[in-house]
Amino acid sequence: MEERIVQFIAALRAGGVRVSLAESADALHAVDLLGVQEREAFRLSLRTTLVKEAKDLATFEELFPLFFGQGNVPPMTDIMEDMSPEEALMIAQALHM
């Protein structure tokens, strides 16, 4: 899960969200404390530690389900392995809008 969170942080940065190394470490620590079993607590722990400005909430909310699914518990598979080149391009283009 740690690798998935790091990929998510990279996607946030690619989308223009400023995330420092300290905030990244805080996010990982929060997930260690709260776990991933409660989806809303997991989502809010990441949002609280990674998003500082209201303008970045939309990017977070757009990317979160892409990396962590829509179910109750975030998936544990590597999202990048399941993504086609076309899907990766679509995400990259969406982030640059």
Protein Blocks (a to p, Z undefined) as FASTA:
>chain_A
ZZmmmmmmmmmmmnopacdfklmmmmmmmmmmnommlmmlmmmmmmmmmpmbfklmmmmm
mmmmmmnojbfbdcfbdfklmpcfklmmmmmmmmmZZ
